[in-house]
Amino acid sequence: MFRGTRLHTTDFKTDSDKRVLFLANELATAKFAEVFAVACNASKAYKNGLIVHLNGDLGAGKSFFSRAFVQHFLPDQKVKSPTYTIVETYNCYNFAVHHLDLYRLCDPEELEYLAVRDLLSSSFVALVEWPQKGKGVLPEADIEMTISLKAQGRQVKCLAKSPKGHLVLAKLEGL
């Protein structure tokens, strides 16, 4: 169970590059998104870009997590799902958060028309739902996060895929 805004050792099952966490409810999911945002900020992983692939079934909580992540930095911001627009960008104080929902993408080449390469070229965090739909055009993930419904809550698996990803996951444990 996720308790408060701190992560406890009983919340995580961990090895050197993977974290597994159980979130009891939506409040716990929102608090985890906030803690993840703090870890991204504290590690400065957004410099030169941090790409987080969000995997999970429909309704697992990918958009909910993304909304809570953005609202950590922009508390009064209305955050809408980019289901139809594909990309929504939120400018924070020293980096951008790009929320991509590729569910409706028919071909990865459509990302070229959306100028995704230009978006992913400065200080940013990209939260990408349905990343497999952008394979071949979308850059590889620094962190792969899989959200799944379990019993009365959600299970979140975070896997570091790069040095930046390792840095962010290491910061999570200190929060």
C-alpha positions in Angstrom: 0.0 0.0 0.0 1.2 3.5 -0.8 1.4 5.6 2.3 1.4 9.4 2.2 3.8 11.2 -0.1 6.8 9.1 0.9 7.6 5.7 -0.4 8.4 3.0 2.1 10.6 0.0 1.6 7.6 -2.3 2.0 6.0 -0.5 -1.0 8.8 -1.5 -3.4 10.2 -4.7 -4.6 13.4 -3.7 -6.2 16.5 -4.9 -8.1 19.1 -2.7 -9.6 17.0 -1.4 -12.5 13.4 -2.3 -11.7 10.8 -1.1 -9.1 7.4 -2.7 -8.4 4.8 -0.8 -6.4 1.3 -1.5 -5.3 -1.1 1.5 -5.2 -4.2 0.9 -3.2 -6.4 3.6 -4.9 -6.5 6.7 -7.1 -5.2 8.9 -4.3 -2.2 6.6 -4.0 -1.7 6.8 -7.8 -1.8 10.6 -7.7 0.7 10.7 -4.9 3.0 8.3 -6.7 2.8 10.5 -9.8 3.8 13.5 -7.6 6.7 11.6 -6.1 7.8 10.5 -9.5 7.6 14.1 -10.7 9.8 15.1 -7.7 12.3 12.4 -8.6 12.4 13.6 -12.2 12.9 17.2 -11.1 15.5 16.4 -8.4 17.6 14.2 -10.7 17.4 16.9 -13.4 16.8 14.0 -15.9 14.6 16.3 -18.0 17.8 18.0 -19.3 18.3 16.7 -22.8 15.0 14.9 -22.4 13.5 12.0 -20.4 11.2 9.6 -22.2 8.8 7.5 -20.1 6.8 4.8 -21.9 3.5 4.2 -20.2 2.2 0.7 -20.9 -1.1 -0.9 -19.7 -4.5 -1.9 -20.8 -7.3 0.6 -21.4 -8.5 2.0 -18.1 -5.3 1.0 -16.2 -4.5 4.5 -15.2 -2.0 5.8 -17.7 -3.8 9.1 -18.3 -4.7 9.5 -14.7 -1.0 9.2 -13.8 0.0 11.7 -16.5 -2.6 14.2 -15.3 -1.3 14.0 -11.7 2.3 14.3 -12.9 1.6 17.5 -14.9 -0.5 18.9 -12.0 2.5 18.5 -9.6 4.2 21.2 -11.6 1.2 23.2 -12.7 -1.4 22.7 -10.0 -4.1 24.9 -11.5 -3.6 23.5 -15.0 -6.5 21.7 -16.6 -4.9 18.6 -18.1 -6.8 16.9 -20.8 -6.2 13.5 -22.4 -4.5 13.8 -25.8 -6.6 10.9 -27.1 -7.7 12.9 -30.2 -4.9 15.5 -30.4 -2.2 12.8 -29.9 0.1 15.4 -28.1 -0.5 17.9 -25.4 2.4 20.1 -24.2 2.6 21.8 -20.8 5.4 24.3 -20.2 6.8 24.2 -16.7 9.3 26.6 -15.2 12.4 25.2 -16.9 11.2 22.3 -19.1 8.2 21.0 -20.9 6.0 18.0 -20.3 4.8 16.3 -23.4 1.9 13.9 -23.0 1.5 11.7 -26.0 -1.4 9.2 -26.4 -0.6 7.1 -29.5 -3.7 4.9 -29.2 -5.3 6.3 -32.3 -2.1 6.4 -34.4 -2.5 4.3 -37.5 1.1 4.4 -38.6 4.3 5.5 -36.7 5.1 7.8 -39.6 2.2 10.1 -38.5 4.5 11.2 -35.7 6.7 12.9 -38.3 3.7 15.0 -39.4 3.2 16.0 -35.8 6.9 17.2 -35.6 7.6 14.9 -32.6 11.3 15.0 -33.3 11.2 18.8 -32.8 9.2 18.4 -29.6 11.7 16.0 -28.2 14.8 18.1 -28.7 15.2 20.2 -25.6 14.6 20.0 -21.8 11.5 17.9 -21.5 9.7 14.9 -19.9 7.7 12.9 -22.5 5.0 10.6 -21.0 4.0 8.3 -23.9 0.9 6.1 -23.8 0.7 3.2 -26.2 4.4 3.6 -27.2 4.4 0.5 -29.3 2.3 2.4 -31.9 5.2 4.7 -32.5 7.9 2.0 -32.8 10.6 3.0 -35.3 10.0 6.7 -35.0 9.6 7.3 -31.3 12.9 7.3 -29.4 13.6 4.5 -26.9 12.4 4.8 -23.4 14.6 5.9 -20.4 11.9 4.4 -18.2 9.3 1.8 -19.1 6.3 2.0 -16.7 3.7 -0.7 -16.8 0.4 0.0 -14.9 -2.0 -2.8 -14.4 -5.1 -3.3 -12.3 -4.6 -5.7 -9.4 -7.2 -6.7 -6.8 -8.4 -3.4 -5.3 -5.7 -1.2 -6.8 -2.9 -0.9 -9.3 0.5 -2.4 -9.7 3.2 -0.2 -11.2 6.4 -1.7 -12.6 9.1 0.8 -13.4 12.1 -0.4 -15.5 15.1 1.8 -16.1 16.4 1.5 -19.7 19.1 4.2 -19.6 21.5 5.9 -17.1 18.9 8.7 -16.8 16.2 6.2 -16.0 18.4 4.6 -13.3 19.0 8.0 -11.8 15.3 8.8 -11.5 14.4 5.4 -10.0 17.3 5.8 -7.5 15.8 9.2 -6.5 12.4 7.6 -5.9 13.8 5.5 -3.0 15.1 8.6 -1.2 11.7 10.3 -1.3 
